[in-house]
């Protein structure tokens, strides 16, 4: 594979999505910037460009490495011990609970260090549960995963927000993986059992947060709350166990607007006069049918991003484009609040 000296960058923290604009152009305020891990519109640069031969990690916002201090780290219920550099390794990340999943293929365990291709398990965890800035892969149909990797590879699946850098990285990963590696990863994650991972709370306020380079909201150490407004803010149940220790047992809390779950239930179950019921394709329990993926209980941030991507046309799906046509931002927030709460 061809190589080039890619550039790394440190992400700034404000964003707007209206924008497939180039650096330096004004961006219109975007009401769902939070779904991509940013607070509001601003002059932030787009993600580093990805040419066909760009190494995957070089068009992401990888963040600063955690300084190694040699201290042994442990998690409840795990018999594994790691140092911080082992926990956070891009190419051999800590596997805290190896007895809870089948043997992972090398691409999931190690990635390709020579190509700057992170191990799948680094972002999505070895149990496939992932985090709000990426995706839950556990239990997704094999063919669905393969279809999405093809879309990443062809450019048919992009973020509406041009600075969602780990989506760029996924595009490159899809290009760098061999067909066999892609198949092995898809079969592995599909074989894993999905479990409830998120608590949804209706609220008028949400914790005050900071943002990680990857696009995840983290509660401030100093505490405090702020008005939620027309947003969904998703945070770890335990910041340290998620951000530093990469604990695949520590889930998330999504704060959603008051009344949004009931509004969402009406649209999801009946169409609300604007669309078709979600169960038509995803099953009455929203746990998927055939190669149509499950959506119940998945990350609120992830669900909102994907709905917005479908609506903006940056993620290709003729069916979903029609489904999304008449839905407002408030409708999408309500749909996501309900579906994530299932």
C-alpha positions in Angstrom: 0.0 0.0 0.0 1.2 3.5 -0.7 2.0 5.7 2.2 2.4 9.3 2.9 3.4 11.3 5.9 0.1 12.1 7.4 -0.6 14.9 9.7 -2.0 14.7 13.2 -4.0 17.5 14.7 -5.6 18.4 17.9 -9.3 19.0 17.7 -10.8 22.2 18.7 -14.1 22.0 20.5 -16.8 24.0 18.8 -18.6 22.9 15.7 -21.5 23.5 13.3 -22.7 21.0 10.9 -24.2 23.0 8.1 -21.1 22.7 6.5 -19.5 20.9 4.1 -17.8 24.2 3.8 -14.1 24.6 3.4 -11.8 26.0 6.1 -12.3 29.7 6.6 -15.9 29.9 5.4 -18.6 30.8 7.8 -20.8 28.0 9.1 -24.5 28.3 9.8 -25.5 27.4 13.3 -26.5 23.8 13.6 -29.1 22.6 16.1 -27.6 19.1 16.4 -23.9 19.9 16.7 -24.0 18.1 20.0 -24.7 14.8 18.3 -21.2 15.0 16.8 -19.6 15.8 20.1 -19.4 19.6 19.8 -21.2 22.5 21.5 -22.1 25.0 18.8 -21.1 26.5 15.5 -17.6 28.0 15.2 -14.5 28.4 13.1 -13.0 25.0 13.9 -11.1 23.3 11.1 -12.5 20.4 9.3 -11.0 17.0 10.0 -7.6 16.3 8.4 -8.1 15.3 4.7 -8.0 11.6 3.8 -6.5 10.8 0.4 -6.9 7.2 -0.8 -3.4 6.4 0.5 -3.6 8.3 3.8 -3.0 6.0 6.8 -6.2 5.7 8.8 -4.9 7.2 12.0 -3.5 10.3 10.2 -6.8 11.8 9.4 -8.3 11.4 12.9 -8.0 13.4 16.1 -6.1 10.8 18.1 -5.4 13.1 21.1 -2.4 13.1 23.3 -1.0 9.8 24.6 -1.4 9.2 28.3 2.0 9.5 30.0 3.3 6.1 31.2 3.8 6.0 35.0 4.3 2.2 35.4 1.5 1.9 37.9 -0.5 -1.3 37.7 -4.2 -0.7 37.0 -7.2 -3.0 37.6 -10.9 -3.0 37.1 -13.6 -4.7 39.3 -14.2 -8.3 38.4 -11.1 -8.5 36.1 -8.0 -10.6 36.8 -6.0 -8.5 34.3 -3.4 -5.9 35.2 -2.2 -3.2 32.8 -0.3 0.1 32.9 -1.9 3.2 31.4 0.1 2.9 28.1 -1.2 -0.7 27.7 -4.8 0.3 28.5 -4.6 3.1 25.9 -2.5 1.3 23.2 -3.8 1.8 19.7 -2.4 -1.4 18.4 -2.7 -3.8 21.4 -5.3 -2.3 23.7 -6.1 -3.8 27.1 -8.6 -6.6 27.0 -10.0 -6.4 30.6 -12.4 -9.4 30.4 -11.1 -11.9 27.8 -13.3 -14.7 29.2 -16.5 -12.8 28.3 -16.0 -13.0 24.5 -14.8 -15.5 21.9 -11.2 -15.4 20.7 -10.8 -12.1 18.7 -9.2 -12.1 15.3 -5.9 -10.2 15.0 -7.4 -7.2 13.3 -9.6 -6.7 16.3 -6.8 -7.3 18.8 -3.9 -5.5 17.1 -4.9 -3.6 13.9 -2.0 -2.7 11.7 0.6 -0.6 13.5 2.7 -0.2 10.3 -0.3 1.4 8.6 -1.4 3.4 11.6 -4.6 1.3 11.6 -6.0 1.1 15.2 -7.2 -2.2 16.5 -11.0 -2.5 16.3 -11.1 -3.3 20.0 -9.5 0.0 20.9 -12.6 2.1 19.9 -15.4 -0.5 19.9 -14.1 -2.6 22.8 -13.7 -6.3 22.7 -17.3 -6.8 23.7 -18.5 -4.5 20.8 -20.3 -2.1 23.0 -18.3 1.0 21.9 -18.8 4.6 23.1 -21.1 7.5 22.0 -18.5 8.8 19.5 -18.4 5.6 17.6 -20.9 2.7 17.5 -22.2 -0.4 19.2 -21.2 -3.3 17.0 -22.3 -6.2 19.2 -25.0 -8.3 17.7 -25.3 -6.4 14.4 -26.0 -8.7 11.4 -22.9 -9.7 9.5 -24.2 -8.6 6.2 -25.2 -5.2 7.6 -21.7 -4.6 8.9 -20.2 -5.6 5.6 -22.6 -3.3 3.7 -21.6 -0.4 5.9 -17.9 -1.1 5.4 -18.5 -1.0 1.7 -20.3 2.3 2.1 -17.4 3.8 4.1 -15.0 2.5 1.4 -17.0 4.0 -1.5 -17.8 7.3 0.2 -21.4 6.5 0.6 -21.3 6.9 4.4 -19.9 10.2 5.6 -20.8 12.5 8.5 -22.8 15.7 7.9 -20.3 17.4 10.2 -17.0 17.6 8.3 -15.0 17.6 11.5 -16.2 14.2 12.8 -12.7 12.9 12.3 -13.1 9.3 13.4 -15.6 8.9 10.5 -12.7 9.7 8.2 -10.7 7.1 10.0 -13.4 4.5 9.4 -13.3 5.4 5.7 -9.6 4.7 5.6 -9.9 1.5 7.7 -12.4 0.2 5.2 -9.9 0.9 2.4 -6.9 -0.6 4.2 -8.5 -3.9 5.5 -8.3 -7.0 3.3 -11.6 -8.6 2.4 -10.8 -11.5 4.8 -10.0 -9.1 7.7 -13.3 -7.3 7.1 -15.2 -10.5 7.1 -13.4 -11.8 10.3 -14.2 -8.5 12.1 -17.9 -8.5 11.0 -18.4 -12.2 12.1 -16.7 -11.5 15.4 -18.7 -8.5 16.4 -21.9 -10.0 15.1 -21.3 -13.1 17.4 -21.3 -10.9 20.5 -24.3 -10.4 22.6 -25.6 -6.8 23.0 -26.6 -5.7 26.4 -28.3 -2.6 27.8 -25.7 0.1 27.9 -27.5 3.4 28.4 -29.8 5.0 30.9 -32.1 7.7 29.4 -33.3 10.4 31.8 -35.8 13.2 30.9 -34.5 16.4 32.4 -34.5 20.2 32.0 -30.8 20.3 32.8 -27.6 18.3 32.0 -24.2 18.1 33.5 -21.7 20.8 32.5 -19.2 19.1 30.3 -15.9 19.2 28.5 -15.2 17.4 25.3 -12.7 14.7 24.4 -10.8 14.9 21.1 -12.8 12.0 19.8 -16.1 13.8 20.3 -17.4 12.5 23.7 -18.9 14.8 26.4 -17.4 14.3 29.8 -18.8 15.8 33.0 -16.7 18.5 34.6 -14.8 17.5 37.7 -16.2 20.6 39.4 -19.7 19.4 38.8 -22.6 21.7 38.0 -25.5 21.7 35.5 -26.7 23.8 32.7 -30.0 24.0 30.8 -30.5 21.1 28.4 -32.7 22.9 25.9 -33.4 21.1 22.6 -30.4 18.7 22.9 -29.5 15.3 24.1 -26.3 15.2 26.2 -24.8 11.7 26.7 -22.1 11.2 29.3 -20.3 8.3 30.9 -21.6 6.9 34.1 -18.1 7.0 35.4 -15.7 9.4 33.6 -12.4 7.9 34.8 -13.5 4.3 34.0 -14.5 5.3 30.5 -12.0 8.0 29.5 -8.8 6.7 31.1 -9.4 3.0 31.8 -11.6 2.1 28.8 -13.8 0.0 31.0 -16.2 -2.1 28.7 -18.6 -2.6 31.7 -19.1 1.1 32.4 -22.1 2.5 30.4 -23.6 5.9 29.7 -26.4 8.3 30.7 -28.4 10.3 28.1 -30.2 13.4 29.2 -33.2 14.1 27.0 -35.8 16.9 27.0 -38.9 16.6 29.2 -41.7 14.8 27.4 -39.5 13.7 24.5 -39.9 10.0 25.2 -43.7 10.0 24.9 -43.5 12.2 21.7 -41.0 9.8 20.3 -43.1 6.8 21.0 -46.0 8.2 19.0 -43.8 8.8 16.0 -41.9 5.5 16.2 -45.0 3.3 16.7 -47.4 5.1 14.3 -45.4 7.4 12.1 -47.1 10.4 13.6 -48.6 11.4 10.3 -45.1 12.2 9.0 -43.4 8.9 8.3 -43.7 5.1 8.6 -43.5 3.3 11.9 -39.9 2.3 12.7 -41.1 -1.2 13.4 -42.0 -1.7 9.7 -38.3 -2.4 9.0 -36.6 -2.8 12.4 -39.2 -5.0 14.0 -42.0 -4.2 16.5 -39.4 -4.6 19.3 -36.8 -2.5 17.3 -34.4 -5.4 17.7 -33.9 -5.8 14.0 -35.2 -8.2 11.3 -32.8 -10.2 9.1 -30.1 -7.8 7.8 -32.0 -4.7 9.1 -30.1 -3.7 12.3 -31.4 -3.4 15.8 -31.8 0.1 17.1 -33.4 -0.2 20.5 -31.3 0.9 23.4 -28.3 2.0 21.3 -26.4 5.2 21.9 -28.6 8.4 21.7 -25.7 10.4 20.2 -25.0 7.7 17.6 -28.6 7.4 16.6 -29.0 11.2 16.2 -25.9 11.5 14.1 -27.1 8.7 11.8 -30.6 10.2 11.4 -29.1 13.6 10.6 -26.7 12.0 8.2 -29.5 10.3 6.4 -31.5 13.5 6.3 -28.6 15.6 5.0 -27.8 12.9 2.4 -24.3 12.2 3.5 -25.2 8.6 4.5 -26.8 6.9 1.5 -30.0 5.0 1.9 -32.9 5.6 -0.5 -35.3 4.1 2.0 -34.1 6.2 4.9 -34.0 9.3 2.9 -37.7 9.0 2.2 -38.5 8.1 5.8 -36.6 11.2 7.1 -38.1 13.7 4.6 -40.8 15.3 6.8 -39.3 15.0 10.2 -38.2 18.1 12.1 -35.2 18.3 14.5 -37.6 18.1 17.4 -39.1 15.0 15.9 -35.6 13.4 15.6 -34.7 14.2 19.2 -38.0 12.6 20.3 -37.5 9.5 18.2 -33.9 9.1 19.5 -35.0 9.6 23.1 -37.6 6.9 22.8 -35.5 4.4 20.9 -32.5 4.8 23.1 -34.7 4.3 26.2 -36.0 0.9 24.9 
